[in-house]
Amino acid sequence: MINPVRNLKETTNRHGVSNRVNIAVINLQEKALVYPKAIKKLVKRVLKEERIKAGAEITVSIVNDRIIRKLNMLYLKKDLPTDVLAFNSTETFDKNNLYADIIVSSDTAAYNAKVFNTTFNFELKLYVIHGLLHLLGYNHSSAKKRKTMLRKELKYVHT
């Protein structure tokens, strides 16, 4: 994904680490109403509560199942739609300089809202949080890690 905020002036803290947080929300679907300001606020709150004090440039793209399926096939070799994909744009993981893309399926959010008796916005927030937590190093590869990640997702989606 192309990040439209890459050319903004960078500032650094006293340790020479970027301290700017730029969040771009790109709505590439037309079926559901999306609130970019709420998504930006959510991402910034999670970063703050996870104590990410350095720089971040994150693009959140809201797409349909057709697009996310193509991306899932291209990058993960899975020929099916998914709820969220998250990509770190740097070569190595660095919590001090996070350049990333989070891609969310609005179709999956709408479908799961019906299945789980939630709302579209709840599902959308949950997927953004899930993708962001992956970018911050969390995963669900074991029962213990899955429990930690779920606890954090529920904390952030309800606050």
Helices and strands as residue ranges (DSSP letters): E 21-27, H 36-49, E 55-63, H 65-76, E 84-88, E 97-105, H 106-115, H 120-135, H 143-157
